[in-house]
Amino acid sequence: MATTPLRAVITGATGMVGEGILHECLQHPAVEWVLVMGRKPCGVRHPKLTEILHSDLFDISSIKDRLTGFNACFFCAGVSSVGLSEAEYTNITYTLTLNFARTLASVNPDMTFCYVSGSGTDSSEKGSSMWARVKGKTENDLFKLPFKRVFAFRPGYMHPTPGLKNTLSFVKYISWLYPIVRTLTSNIASTLAEVGVAMINVAQNGAEKRVLEVRDIIEVAKS
């Protein structure tokens, strides 16, 4: 049975995760078009790739006519909570994501929205960890939007894809541990490539769970 080619919107392509997801999309035969949205250029050139630079990702309503015709969004934009108050982190993590997603949903109801959350996210929104509560609220409210499907990806450690330029510096120093960790357990570490392939697979075929933990991501990447 033929599957519909993917036309994907990607955010966060100037960061490690978004760059990795973009890399997988550009290599994957199921993806026919990628639109990268961000405040600054991602630095990638490819026949499948179009880029929109937009200074205010909190409000993309003025360009929504350029965002039609897409059936997937891989939302990889995000920041660390270190040094931020709960209000500041909520604004960047929750408000920006929901504003962006609402606009996309209004013009692409047949879209599958994949949100990069994090291992340890608190779906109850009541725990002691600030970042986990905010991520949990973000997931919960994304699930309420009128997309075809919404998935929350909760990766742990992501082993970087060789050759990409935005690998976080601390990851370079601990990456030698990855083979050991992966041998011992499959619930705290995956490759960044597996996250990207898993996103493509759920955008095409769905998944049994709407919240995908590390072990789920690895399994879906194989499907």
C-alpha positions in Angstrom: 0.0 0.0 0.0 1.4 3.3 -1.1 2.0 6.0 1.6 1.6 9.7 1.1 4.9 11.5 0.7 5.8 13.7 3.6 6.0 17.5 3.4 7.5 18.5 6.8 7.9 21.7 8.7 11.0 21.7 11.0 11.9 24.1 13.7 15.1 24.3 15.7 17.4 23.3 12.8 20.2 25.5 14.1 20.4 23.3 17.2 21.7 19.7 17.6 18.3 18.0 17.6 16.7 19.9 14.8 19.8 19.6 12.7 19.8 15.9 13.2 16.1 15.6 12.3 16.6 17.7 9.2 19.5 15.5 8.1 17.4 12.4 8.3 14.5 14.0 6.4 16.8 15.1 3.6 18.1 11.6 3.2 14.8 9.8 3.5 12.9 8.8 0.3 9.5 9.3 2.0 10.1 13.0 2.6 9.6 15.1 -0.6 9.8 18.6 0.8 11.1 20.2 4.0 10.4 23.7 5.2 12.8 25.0 7.9 11.5 27.8 10.0 13.7 29.9 12.3 15.2 33.2 13.2 18.5 32.6 11.5 19.7 30.5 8.6 20.3 26.8 9.2 23.3 26.7 6.8 22.1 23.7 4.8 21.4 23.6 1.1 19.5 20.8 -0.6 17.0 20.5 -3.4 14.2 19.3 -1.0 14.8 22.3 1.4 13.0 25.6 1.6 13.7 28.0 4.4 11.7 30.8 5.9 13.4 33.3 8.3 10.9 34.8 10.7 12.0 37.0 13.6 9.0 36.3 15.8 8.1 32.6 16.2 5.6 33.5 18.9 3.4 34.9 16.1 3.5 33.3 12.6 0.0 34.3 11.6 1.3 36.9 9.1 2.9 34.1 7.0 0.4 31.3 7.5 -0.5 31.5 3.7 3.0 30.1 3.1 2.5 27.2 5.6 -0.2 25.4 3.8 0.2 22.0 2.1 2.2 20.3 4.8 1.3 17.0 6.5 4.1 16.8 9.2 5.8 19.1 11.7 8.9 18.2 13.7 9.0 20.8 16.4 12.6 20.7 17.7 13.0 24.3 19.0 13.7 24.6 22.7 16.0 25.8 25.4 17.5 24.5 28.7 15.7 25.6 31.9 19.1 26.4 33.5 19.2 30.0 34.7 15.6 30.7 33.8 12.6 31.5 36.0 9.5 29.4 35.6 7.8 32.3 33.9 10.7 32.7 31.4 10.9 29.0 30.7 7.1 28.7 30.3 7.1 31.6 27.8 9.8 30.1 25.6 8.7 26.4 26.0 4.9 26.5 26.3 3.7 29.8 24.9 5.9 29.8 21.8 5.2 26.1 21.0 1.4 26.4 21.4 1.1 29.6 19.5 3.1 28.1 16.6 1.1 24.9 16.7 -2.3 26.6 16.7 -1.4 28.5 13.6 -0.2 25.3 11.8 -3.3 23.4 12.9 -5.6 26.1 11.5 -4.1 25.7 8.0 -3.1 22.0 8.0 -5.7 19.9 9.8 -4.3 16.8 8.2 -0.9 17.3 9.8 0.9 15.0 12.3 2.7 17.2 14.9 5.8 15.7 16.6 7.0 17.6 19.6 10.5 17.0 21.1 9.9 16.9 24.8 12.2 15.1 27.2 12.7 12.0 29.3 11.3 12.7 32.8 8.5 15.0 31.6 5.7 15.3 34.1 2.3 14.7 32.5 0.5 15.4 35.9 1.9 19.0 35.8 2.2 18.8 39.6 5.7 17.5 40.3 8.6 19.3 41.9 10.7 19.7 38.8 9.9 23.0 37.1 11.0 22.1 33.6 9.2 18.7 33.7 5.9 20.4 34.7 6.1 22.9 31.9 7.0 20.3 29.3 4.1 18.2 30.6 1.6 21.1 30.2 3.0 21.7 26.7 2.4 18.1 25.8 -1.1 17.9 27.3 -2.3 21.1 25.5 -0.8 20.0 22.2 -2.8 16.9 22.4 -6.0 19.0 22.5 -5.3 20.8 19.2 -7.1 19.8 16.0 -4.2 18.0 14.2 -4.7 14.6 12.6 -2.2 13.3 15.2 0.1 14.6 17.9 3.1 12.7 19.3 5.4 13.7 22.2 8.9 12.4 21.9 10.8 12.0 25.2 14.4 11.2 24.2 17.1 10.9 26.8 20.7 11.0 25.7 20.9 11.2 21.9 24.2 10.0 20.4 25.1 12.6 17.7 25.1 12.0 14.0 28.7 12.1 12.7 29.5 15.1 10.6 26.9 17.5 11.8 28.0 20.9 13.1 25.7 21.7 16.0 26.6 18.8 18.4 26.6 20.2 21.9 30.1 20.5 23.4 29.4 18.3 26.5 28.1 15.5 24.2 31.4 15.3 22.5 33.1 14.6 25.8 30.7 11.8 26.9 29.9 10.2 23.6 32.5 7.4 24.2 30.2 6.1 26.9 27.3 5.5 24.5 28.2 1.9 23.4 28.4 0.9 27.0 25.1 2.5 28.0 23.3 1.1 25.0 24.6 -2.4 25.7 23.4 -2.2 29.3 19.9 -0.6 28.7 17.7 0.7 26.0 15.6 3.1 28.0 18.0 6.0 28.5 19.9 6.4 25.3 19.3 6.4 21.5 21.0 7.8 18.5 19.8 11.1 17.1 19.3 9.3 13.8 16.8 7.0 15.5 14.8 9.9 16.8 14.7 11.4 13.3 13.6 8.1 11.6 11.1 7.5 14.3 9.5 10.9 13.7 9.3 10.2 10.0 7.7 6.7 10.6 5.0 8.0 13.0 4.2 10.9 10.6 3.6 8.3 7.9 2.1 5.4 9.8 1.1 6.6 13.3 2.0 4.7 16.4 0.2 2.9 19.2 1.3 5.4 21.9 1.2 9.2 21.6 4.0 9.6 24.2 7.1 7.9 23.1 9.8 7.2 25.6 13.4 6.2 24.7 12.6 2.5 24.3 9.5 3.3 22.2 11.6 5.6 19.9 14.1 2.9 19.3 11.3 0.4 18.4 9.4 2.8 16.1 12.6 3.7 14.3 12.9 0.0 13.3 9.3 -0.2 11.9 
